[in-house]
Amino acid sequence: MDISIKKHGINPRCVWFTVNHGCNFRCKWCYAQNTEYNPAEEMDIELARNLIFIIKDLKINRVTVIGGEPTLWSKLLVFNKICIDNKIKTTL
């Protein structure tokens, strides 16, 4: 599969990873306000690792981690290590 999107004039510099949809807060402006916080409903670390390899192949070197509440993602520190090892910068 050809994942080269730059040949089509598309040059993304950053991707967003939605790592969970739930949140322990209930901010009235947030899309996750009415979700039940369920830690089991989060991105699997293997999926995150595979996505890092794809974006690395695309020469993208930044990931913004979002969610309901990304700091509650149980794999956040493991994910950050994967990113560091692959020279990918992360932002919350």
N, C-alpha and C positions, 0 to 999 in steps of 0.2 A: 504494500500500500504506500503510495506517495503522500507523505504528510507535509511536503514542502508547500507552504502557503505563500511564502515570500515571492515565488515566481509569479503570483497573481497580484502583486502590489500590496499585499497585506503584510504589515510589519508590527505585530503585537509586541509590546514590551513587558507586559505584566498579565498574569491571569489571577482570577479569584477562585479560591477553593471554599465552598460552603461545606464545612466539616460537621455541622449539626444544625438542626432546626429548632431544637428546644432551648429554653433558657430558664434560669431560676428567678429572673426578674420579670416583671410584667409591665414594662414601659408602654404607655398608652399609644405611642407613635410607631411602635415596632411591629413588623409583620409577624413576629413570633409571640405576640402578646397572648394570644388564645391557645397556644400550644401547651401541651403537658410536657414538662421537662422529663425526658426519658434518656438517660445516658446510653442505653442500648441502641438508640437510633442515631448513630454517628458514623462518620466515614471510617471505613476499615483502613488500617495502615498499609495493607498491601495495595489497595486501590490507590491510595495517596502516593506510594512509592512508584507505582507504574505510571501515574500521571506526571510525576517529576521527570521520569525518563523520557516521556513524550515531549514535555515542554523543553527539556534540555536539547533534544533532537531538533526542536524548532528554533533553537538559539534564543529562547526566552529565559531571562535570568532573575525574574522577580515574581513572587507569589504573595498575594494578599489573602490572609486567612480570615474568613468571616463565618458567621453561623447565625444561629440564635445567639449563642455566647461561645465564641471560639476558645476562650481560656478554660472552659469546662471540658474541652475535648481531652479525653484521657491519653491520647497519643501525641499531644502537642510537642512535648520535649523530644520524643523519638523522631517525629516529623522534622523538627528543626535540625536535628543531627543529620538526617538524610539530606536536607537542603544544604547544610554547611559542607558536607562531603561532596556535593555535586555543584558547589559554587553558585547556589541559588539563594538570593536574598529573600527574607520573609518580613512581612508586616502584618500586624493585627489590626 
